[in-house]
Amino acid sequence: MRSVNDLLQEFNISLETGLTADAVTTSRQKYGKNSLTPLPREPIWKKFLEKFDEPIIKILLAAALLSIVVDLFKGSAWLGAAALVVVGIGLGSALLIATLRRWLPAIMFGLAIVWVAVSAVSGHPSYEGLAVMVAVVLATGVAFISEYRSDREFEVLNARKDEIHVKVTRGGAFHTVPLEEVVVGEIVTLEMGDEIPADGRLVKATELYIDQSLMTGESEPVHKQVRPASDASDGPDQAGCLYRGTQVVDGIGQMSVADVGDTTMIGQIARRLSVDEDEEETEQAETTETEEVRVRKKLTISKHLTPLQEKLTRLADLISKVGYIAAGLILIAMLIFGIANGKFSGLLRGEFLEPVRYLLDAFVYTVIVIVVAVPEGLPMSVTVSLALAMRKMTRANSLVRQLVACETIGSATVICSDKTGTLTQNRMQVVRLWFAGQTSDRGTATWAQPDPQAHWPRKGHPVDWITLISCVNSTANLEEKEGGKLEPVGNTTEGALLMWAHEAGVVYQNLRLQFEPLYQIHFSSERKRMTSVIHYGDHIAALVKGAPEWVLEQSTHYLDADGVAREWTPAMREQLNEALRNAAGQAMRTLAFGYALLPPGTPVDEDTLHARRDELEAGLVFVGFVAIRDPLREDVKEAVARCRDAGIEVKMITGDNVETARAIAREIGLLDIPEAVVLTSQEFNALSDDELKAQLPRLRVLARAKPLDKFRMVKLLQDQNHVVAMTGDGTNDAPSLKKADVGLAMGIAGTEVAKEASKIVL
């Protein structure tokens, strides 16, 4: 893998501006697109011949060959003898030669076709043999076409797996591009939950941890750090190397792409994969997960048997056994009848044709019983039906990642739904600000907006501080779409803050360049806050945004309208709490802002700041809060009602505060009965499992939920024999998405980690 210096020099670029449009074209022409060669597929002719390997088909082929040979003997002794010799040599060779043994049924089919044709040409047609061959062709043809259609559906779904968009810097501007459009030399922005799009080197990182289990098999995340730009070392064990298909589980960073497509490590492993795996390799794969096995799982949709298929297979096996026993008894009965009625008396006189004819008839009757009794196509019909259902769901913008989900989702008895982006439209907008005891609503004369001409650092008005924290203490970006329209990319709440600043003419990129974070502690569902450390004049400042109750708890002062930090008074705290309750009662999401000025000379190296991370967020100055509105989906109330009518419970699990959650739940009809229960995370965790199980039938809303709360709820519901569907979009939702019977990830707002853990991506 080339060094960062080599990549920057080859394309004459900087880390800040990234590739130019001409450089992108040059790189793509020289190194190709970032697409992997599809895994090798079994030839279509081989798939067709494998259909003859079914037990019933083998029996039918044997019956056809016997019937043809006997009919030829009746018409011409020498032709019958020739057929018998050729068939004997062909079958004997297939049995004795190991390489031909797996193709024995196909050889039987070929011999039967040849001798049916010979019998017709010689004027001694074998009508029974021809009829059996027609039945064989029809049976194998239908099975082949069904499986072929099923495989085509899976190919479509496999192609959809790579529909990932990557955040890149080109020409000094932020863009999102499809995965296959990433080129060598690209500067890629990485955030928690992202999947690494190509192989490359880390050029910027803050607390970056990567899940490399795809490459190494080790589930423990690896801490990645920036290495010297001249470093040319390679391998997953190197701190500065990143590989396609691995995932960001924490932190942020930037990488410079060194290899794309088949030249990446996952591409090289994929090229080693073969479709011709013998049974021993298949059994080994089930017990020993090699990197090839992990890559195959990564690149393909799971086709494991669903519970219904397993049950039908067991049922088919049971019926088959009964059918074979019945057929065997019929054969024995016919043989006894034949002996009793002298059907075999010709053997004593050296006449073999009639006894053989009777034996063949008995054998054909036996085969008829087996064919009628054994439901070989039952499991296959389920596979075809589920594959078609997957395709139908794909057209409805639902990517089914595991076949079992198509079946299980129809059996769900409980849906645990997130709020943002699921029940709401995920179109957030800042509609209210509160600071220094003042409330400012959008659309009114008092609507507060930042000053785009503000010169930092300065003794800032609270609105200016909110602007600074919103723009710098953030991982979201604004991307210019066609027609010049800007759209947020990344966290939607942070995107709403950037849009609010942009409306006033503030260029967030300029603030980020002026106050480039020295260290960041990223938001998580556990922490409920994000912190960035910056140089602020002669000081080091910690900028914090997060849940209002937490920021308020950690603050000792508030910022007044003149930019002066004053100690909290009981009256001001009550005024703030009343404003928060009012916003929550109107179903608004609230986010608070604060800062702390650290003494000059505070060490700013990452290790020191990491060790003192708790100190950075203590003794804050409370700046204010914003209220963000995310409109409900128009059809969500009707959808909840239809679920309830179908006997499916709906439970809302959200990170919002309890008042906001209660207002949303009331609006969509979840709190339609007096005994409906709303719990906070703290109340939820104060209950034992037995106490919670007693509450679950009435529990409708869980507020301020943490990832482990979701996991626990799913587990307890499953303990009560519920089939649980769970929605989620964050990296921390992955455990509960995996635990649920059907995990549903959000396709637009969801992280790649959440999608990987889910069974369906919406």
URHU-V517437 format. One record per backbone hydrogen bond with DSSP energy under -1.0 kcal/mol. CO is the residue of the C=O (numbers start at 1). NH is the residue of the N-H. If there is no record, write none. Layout:
BEGIN
co=CO nh=NH
co=CO nh=NH
END
This chain:
BEGIN
co=3 nh=7
co=4 nh=8
co=5 nh=9
co=6 nh=10
co=7 nh=11
co=8 nh=13
co=14 nh=18
co=17 nh=172
co=19 nh=171
co=20 nh=24
co=21 nh=25
co=22 nh=26
co=23 nh=27
co=24 nh=28
co=25 nh=29
co=26 nh=30
co=27 nh=31
co=28 nh=32
co=33 nh=35
co=43 nh=47
co=44 nh=48
co=45 nh=49
co=46 nh=50
co=48 nh=51
co=49 nh=52
co=50 nh=53
co=54 nh=58
co=55 nh=59
co=56 nh=60
co=57 nh=61
co=58 nh=62
co=59 nh=63
co=60 nh=64
co=61 nh=65
co=62 nh=66
co=63 nh=67
co=64 nh=68
co=65 nh=69
co=66 nh=70
co=67 nh=71
co=68 nh=72
co=69 nh=73
co=70 nh=74
co=71 nh=75
co=72 nh=76
co=76 nh=80
co=77 nh=81
co=78 nh=82
co=79 nh=83
co=80 nh=84
co=81 nh=85
co=82 nh=86
co=83 nh=87
co=84 nh=88
co=85 nh=89
co=86 nh=90
co=87 nh=91
co=88 nh=92
co=89 nh=93
co=90 nh=94
co=91 nh=95
co=92 nh=96
co=93 nh=97
co=97 nh=100
co=97 nh=101
co=100 nh=103
co=101 nh=104
co=103 nh=107
co=104 nh=108
co=105 nh=109
co=106 nh=110
co=107 nh=111
co=108 nh=112
co=109 nh=113
co=110 nh=114
co=111 nh=115
co=112 nh=116
co=113 nh=117
co=114 nh=118
co=115 nh=119
co=116 nh=120
co=117 nh=121
co=118 nh=122
co=119 nh=124
co=126 nh=130
co=127 nh=131
co=128 nh=132
co=129 nh=133
co=130 nh=134
co=131 nh=135
co=132 nh=136
co=133 nh=137
co=134 nh=138
co=135 nh=139
co=136 nh=140
co=137 nh=141
co=138 nh=142
co=139 nh=143
co=140 nh=144
co=141 nh=145
co=142 nh=146
co=143 nh=147
co=144 nh=148
co=145 nh=149
co=146 nh=150
co=147 nh=151
co=148 nh=152
co=149 nh=153
co=150 nh=154
co=151 nh=155
co=152 nh=156
co=153 nh=157
co=154 nh=158
co=155 nh=159
co=156 nh=160
co=157 nh=161
co=159 nh=162
co=160 nh=163
co=162 nh=164
co=164 nh=179
co=166 nh=177
co=167 nh=189
co=168 nh=175
co=170 nh=173
co=173 nh=170
co=175 nh=168
co=177 nh=166
co=178 nh=181
co=179 nh=182
co=180 nh=34
co=183 nh=186
co=186 nh=257
co=187 nh=169
co=188 nh=255
co=190 nh=253
co=191 nh=194
co=193 nh=752
co=193 nh=753
co=194 nh=248
co=196 nh=245
co=199 nh=258
co=199 nh=259
co=200 nh=242
co=201 nh=256
co=204 nh=254
co=206 nh=252
co=208 nh=224
co=209 nh=249
co=209 nh=250
co=210 nh=222
co=211 nh=247
co=212 nh=215
co=212 nh=216
co=213 nh=217
co=222 nh=210
co=228 nh=231
co=229 nh=5
co=235 nh=238
co=238 nh=241
co=239 nh=225
co=240 nh=202
co=242 nh=200
co=243 nh=246
co=246 nh=196
co=247 nh=211
co=248 nh=193
co=250 nh=209
co=252 nh=206
co=253 nh=190
co=254 nh=203
co=254 nh=204
co=255 nh=188
co=256 nh=201
co=257 nh=185
co=259 nh=199
co=260 nh=263
co=261 nh=264
co=264 nh=268
co=265 nh=269
co=266 nh=270
co=267 nh=271
co=269 nh=272
co=270 nh=273
co=275 nh=277
co=278 nh=282
co=279 nh=283
co=280 nh=284
co=281 nh=285
co=282 nh=286
co=284 nh=288
co=288 nh=290
co=290 nh=294
co=291 nh=295
co=292 nh=296
co=293 nh=297
co=294 nh=298
co=295 nh=299
co=296 nh=300
co=302 nh=403
co=306 nh=310
co=307 nh=311
co=308 nh=312
co=309 nh=313
co=310 nh=314
co=311 nh=315
co=312 nh=316
co=313 nh=317
co=314 nh=318
co=315 nh=319
co=316 nh=320
co=317 nh=321
co=318 nh=322
co=319 nh=323
co=320 nh=324
co=321 nh=325
co=322 nh=326
co=323 nh=327
co=324 nh=328
co=325 nh=329
co=326 nh=330
co=327 nh=331
co=328 nh=332
co=329 nh=333
co=330 nh=334
co=331 nh=335
co=332 nh=336
co=333 nh=337
co=334 nh=338
co=335 nh=339
co=336 nh=340
co=337 nh=341
co=338 nh=343
co=339 nh=342
co=342 nh=345
co=344 nh=347
co=345 nh=348
co=346 nh=351
co=347 nh=350
co=352 nh=356
co=353 nh=357
co=354 nh=358
co=355 nh=359
co=356 nh=360
co=357 nh=361
co=358 nh=362
co=359 nh=363
co=360 nh=364
co=361 nh=365
co=362 nh=366
co=363 nh=367
co=364 nh=368
co=365 nh=369
co=366 nh=370
co=367 nh=371
co=368 nh=372
co=369 nh=373
co=370 nh=374
co=374 nh=376
co=375 nh=378
co=377 nh=381
co=378 nh=382
co=379 nh=383
co=380 nh=384
co=381 nh=385
co=382 nh=386
co=383 nh=387
co=384 nh=388
co=385 nh=389
co=386 nh=390
co=387 nh=391
co=388 nh=392
co=389 nh=393
co=390 nh=394
co=391 nh=395
co=393 nh=398
co=394 nh=397
co=399 nh=761
co=401 nh=302
co=402 nh=405
co=403 nh=406
co=404 nh=408
co=405 nh=409
co=408 nh=411
co=413 nh=649
co=414 nh=725
co=415 nh=651
co=416 nh=727
co=417 nh=653
co=419 nh=422
co=419 nh=423
co=419 nh=424
co=423 nh=633
co=429 nh=629
co=431 nh=442
co=432 nh=627
co=433 nh=440
co=434 nh=625
co=435 nh=438
co=438 nh=435
co=440 nh=433
co=441 nh=444
co=444 nh=447
co=451 nh=454
co=458 nh=460
co=461 nh=465
co=462 nh=466
co=463 nh=467
co=464 nh=468
co=465 nh=469
co=466 nh=470
co=467 nh=471
co=468 nh=472
co=469 nh=473
co=472 nh=474
co=477 nh=489
co=479 nh=487
co=481 nh=484
co=485 nh=481
co=487 nh=479
co=489 nh=477
co=491 nh=495
co=492 nh=496
co=493 nh=497
co=494 nh=498
co=495 nh=499
co=496 nh=500
co=497 nh=501
co=498 nh=502
co=499 nh=503
co=501 nh=506
co=502 nh=505
co=507 nh=511
co=508 nh=512
co=509 nh=513
co=510 nh=514
co=511 nh=515
co=519 nh=533
co=521 nh=531
co=524 nh=528
co=528 nh=547
co=530 nh=545
co=531 nh=521
co=532 nh=543
co=533 nh=518
co=534 nh=541
co=536 nh=539
co=539 nh=536
co=540 nh=598
co=541 nh=534
co=542 nh=596
co=543 nh=532
co=544 nh=594
co=545 nh=530
co=546 nh=592
co=547 nh=551
co=548 nh=552
co=549 nh=553
co=550 nh=554
co=554 nh=620
co=556 nh=568
co=557 nh=622
co=558 nh=566
co=560 nh=563
co=564 nh=560
co=566 nh=558
co=569 nh=573
co=570 nh=574
co=571 nh=575
co=572 nh=576
co=573 nh=577
co=574 nh=578
co=575 nh=579
co=576 nh=580
co=577 nh=581
co=578 nh=582
co=579 nh=583
co=580 nh=584
co=581 nh=585
co=583 nh=588
co=584 nh=587
co=589 nh=628
co=591 nh=626
co=592 nh=546
co=593 nh=623
co=593 nh=624
co=594 nh=544
co=595 nh=621
co=596 nh=542
co=598 nh=540
co=599 nh=602
co=605 nh=609
co=606 nh=610
co=607 nh=611
co=608 nh=612
co=610 nh=613
co=612 nh=616
co=615 nh=618
co=620 nh=556
co=620 nh=557
co=621 nh=595
co=622 nh=559
co=624 nh=593
co=625 nh=434
co=626 nh=591
co=627 nh=431
co=627 nh=432
co=628 nh=589
co=629 nh=429
co=631 nh=425
co=633 nh=636
co=635 nh=639
co=636 nh=640
co=637 nh=641
co=638 nh=642
co=639 nh=643
co=640 nh=644
co=641 nh=645
co=642 nh=646
co=643 nh=648
co=644 nh=647
co=649 nh=415
co=651 nh=417
co=652 nh=702
co=654 nh=705
co=656 nh=704
co=657 nh=661
co=658 nh=662
co=659 nh=663
co=660 nh=664
co=661 nh=665
co=662 nh=666
co=663 nh=667
co=664 nh=668
co=665 nh=670
co=673 nh=676
co=677 nh=700
co=677 nh=701
co=679 nh=703
co=680 nh=684
co=681 nh=685
co=688 nh=692
co=689 nh=693
co=690 nh=694
co=691 nh=695
co=692 nh=696
co=695 nh=698
co=695 nh=699
co=698 nh=677
co=700 nh=652
co=701 nh=679
co=702 nh=654
co=703 nh=681
co=706 nh=710
co=707 nh=711
co=708 nh=712
co=709 nh=713
co=710 nh=714
co=711 nh=715
co=712 nh=716
co=713 nh=717
co=714 nh=718
co=715 nh=719
co=717 nh=722
co=718 nh=721
co=723 nh=413
co=723 nh=414
co=724 nh=742
co=725 nh=416
co=726 nh=744
co=728 nh=746
co=729 nh=751
co=730 nh=733
co=731 nh=734
co=733 nh=737
co=734 nh=738
co=735 nh=739
co=736 nh=740
co=742 nh=726
co=743 nh=759
co=743 nh=760
co=744 nh=728
co=745 nh=762
co=746 nh=750
co=751 nh=755
co=752 nh=756
co=753 nh=757
co=759 nh=401
co=759 nh=402
co=760 nh=745
co=761 nh=399
END
